[in-house]
């Protein structure tokens, strides 16, 4: 998938949620960033983890449901994308991303992606978008059920 195509797809989804018409140059968060993002609702009790087959720990999600198309404040954990992303009652798997300048984002090595990073999220069905404070944009897919996490260094 090309970066230009991803920008167009993200803009179209955000515009549909905002009730507008997308253009290839529009910011996918333009319609929602005009308002203050909400705080995520408190999570339930975190289930106890158990050992996984790859040497990590398997956890179930503990987050509360949120509303589709609504912006919420969010921060990646200490290990960035290697930390659990638990939102809307599900874990999420990072698919791809773009830098503020529109270049492909290296999800495994970019400083924002491997460290605690704040920003805003929006869930639209089974996809989640995360825009960092630095302007990078990451697209996630909903992970079914439990997920194994390895310790980060």
Residue, then its C-alpha position, 0 to 999 in steps of 0.5 A: x500500500x503506498x503512502x499516498x493511498x493510505x493518506x487518502x483512505x484515512x482521510x475518507x474514513x475520518x471525513x465519513x465519521x465527521x459527515x463531510x467529504x474527504x479530499x486527498x490532502x485533508x488531515x484525517x484528524x482535521x474534523x475531530x481535532x477541532x474539539x478537545x479529545x476526551x479522557x478514556x473511561x477507566x479500565x476494569x481490573x486487569x486480568x492476571x497474565x499467564x506464560x505464553x508459548x513464545x516466552x512472553x505473558x498472555x493477557x486479556x484486555x481490560x479497557x472499557x468500551x468507547x464511542x466510534x469516531x470520537x477522539x480520546x487522549x492516549x499514550x503508548x506505554x513505556x515500550x511504545x508499540x511493544x506495550x499493550x494497546x488496550x482500547x475499546x475492550x480489545x488489544x490492537x495490532x499496529x499495521x502501518x503508519x506515516x510520519x508528519x511529512x507523509x513518509x512511511x513510518x518505521x514502526x520497529x525503530x522510530x523514536x515515537x513508536x518505541x517509547x512512551x508517546x502521547x497523542x489522540x486515538x479514534x476507533x472506527x469499527x475494527x480499526x484504530x487511528x493514533x496521531x502522536x503529538x509529533x504528528x505521526x499517524x499509525x493505523x491499527x487493527x482489532x486483535x481478537x481476544x487475548x494477546x501475548x506480550x514480551x518484555x521490552x528492554 
